[in-house]
Amino acid sequence: MTLEEYAQEVGDALRNAHNDKDMAALEAKFAEADQELAAAGISDARKVGFWLNVRKAAFSGEWLMEKQANSSLIALMRAIEQGLAARGAK
């Protein structure tokens, strides 16, 4: 699997975790991807590109929306944005 294909997989998984309202799956996927990148010896510069591709992949699909102001989806989206921002800033 190429790095681009893995970015697509991670992006899809983040979106699916959001849509399933599953914070544990979201956190697990971020942790898994971090470990995979470290184990593969991916450079910091390539990690930034990887996380940009993850963002593109995640936001290319359909997201579950709710009208409630206190929706758990808000917390999940915030976690996705914070996770991507932290990893993309390296």
GIQUI-V424306 format. One record per residue. RES is the residue in one letter. PSI is psi in whole degrees, -180 to 180 (NA if undefined). OMEGA is omega as a letter, one per 40 degrees, with the letter a starting at -180 (NA if undefined). NEAR is the number of other ideal C-beta (glycine too) atoms within 10 Angstrom. Layout:
res=RES psi=PSI omega=OMEGA near=NEAR
res=RES psi=PSI omega=OMEGA near=NEAR
This chain:
res=M psi=135 omega=i near=8
res=T psi=166 omega=i near=7
res=L psi=-36 omega=i near=16
res=E psi=-41 omega=i near=12
res=E psi=-39 omega=i near=11
res=Y psi=-38 omega=i near=19
res=A psi=-41 omega=i near=21
res=Q psi=-44 omega=i near=18
res=E psi=-45 omega=a near=15
res=V psi=-44 omega=i near=23
res=G psi=-44 omega=i near=24
res=D psi=-42 omega=a near=16
res=A psi=-38 omega=i near=20
res=L psi=-45 omega=i near=26
res=R psi=-42 omega=i near=20
res=N psi=-40 omega=i near=16
res=A psi=-41 omega=i near=22
res=H psi=-52 omega=a near=22
res=N psi=-28 omega=i near=15
res=D psi=-1 omega=a near=12
res=K psi=48 omega=a near=15
res=D psi=89 omega=a near=15
res=M psi=-36 omega=i near=14
res=A psi=-42 omega=i near=8
res=A psi=-37 omega=i near=16
res=L psi=-50 omega=a near=23
res=E psi=-39 omega=i near=13
res=A psi=-40 omega=a near=13
res=K psi=-41 omega=i near=22
res=F psi=-47 omega=a near=23
res=A psi=-42 omega=i near=11
res=E psi=-45 omega=a near=12
res=A psi=-42 omega=i near=23
res=D psi=-44 omega=i near=13
res=Q psi=-43 omega=a near=10
res=E psi=-43 omega=i near=15
res=L psi=-42 omega=i near=20
res=A psi=-44 omega=a near=10
res=A psi=-32 omega=a near=8
res=A psi=-5 omega=i near=10
res=G psi=32 omega=a near=7
res=I psi=133 omega=a near=15
res=S psi=159 omega=i near=10
res=D psi=-40 omega=i near=8
res=A psi=-42 omega=i near=9
res=R psi=-30 omega=i near=13
res=K psi=-40 omega=i near=18
res=V psi=-47 omega=i near=14
res=G psi=-39 omega=i near=15
res=F psi=-49 omega=a near=21
res=W psi=-29 omega=i near=24
res=L psi=-40 omega=i near=14
res=N psi=-35 omega=i near=18
res=V psi=-46 omega=i near=27
res=R psi=-47 omega=i near=20
res=K psi=-44 omega=a near=12
res=A psi=-44 omega=a near=21
res=A psi=-43 omega=a near=22
res=F psi=5 omega=i near=13
res=S psi=-11 omega=a near=11
res=G psi=-172 omega=a near=12
res=E psi=137 omega=a near=7
res=W psi=137 omega=i near=13
res=L psi=134 omega=a near=13
res=M psi=147 omega=i near=8
res=E psi=152 omega=a near=11
res=K psi=-12 omega=a near=5
res=Q psi=136 omega=a near=8
res=A psi=-28 omega=a near=6
res=N psi=27 omega=a near=8
res=S psi=142 omega=i near=14
res=S psi=-20 omega=i near=13
res=L psi=-30 omega=i near=16
res=I psi=-45 omega=i near=12
res=A psi=-39 omega=i near=14
res=L psi=-44 omega=i near=22
res=M psi=-41 omega=i near=14
res=R psi=-42 omega=i near=10
res=A psi=-40 omega=i near=17
res=I psi=-48 omega=a near=23
res=E psi=-43 omega=i near=11
res=Q psi=-41 omega=i near=11
res=G psi=-45 omega=i near=20
res=L psi=-41 omega=i near=19
res=A psi=-43 omega=a near=11
res=A psi=-38 omega=a near=11
res=R psi=-28 omega=a near=19
res=G psi=-12 omega=a near=15
res=A psi=-3 omega=a near=8
res=K psi=NA omega=NA near=10
